[in-house]
Amino acid sequence: RQLETKNRELEELLTKDPLTRAGNRTALENALIRVKNQHLRHNTPVTVLMLDLDHFKKINDTEGHTAGDKVLKRLADLLRARLRATDSLFRYGGEEFVVLLKGVSDARASELIDALRHDFAQVDFHAGGARFRCTFSAGVSSFPTHPSTESLRLSADQALYRAKHQGRNQVITSTEQDDDGFPTA
């Protein structure tokens, strides 16, 4: 039993982000392969959401890194509270998160994340005597529109970049014609 516990603890250290308790990039890559295989077996949609906090560097620079950590944790908690047990949350890097939704079309995923985006924008954060709010932008992509795990991730990233480029605090859904010259975020 003690060995099993140690193995679980080690596995968690290797696959979880310590701040947000979301999966890390290694866990994401493994999950993408699993959900693609499930999609191929059962022909159910799989949607990837890429989220990035807007102007996060400014929050860290103005309010401090402790305040920035609170924002990251709050977003992760809010996402977890809204996700189903079959969905997965990952911290992709810095202020970027990825969500995998199984059995949800990209249109429905866009609606869900847009409602969450609206709710998150209403959250008051406090740092010292200051009060501030934060927003995020999101890109949405799905199987089978994008047939490989790499094209799925890249198209969600490009959609996220477009959301940032078009003014932030919005959700953009990827299409098959996404090769529009926008670099990835």
Disulfide bonds with the S-S distance in Angstrom:
none
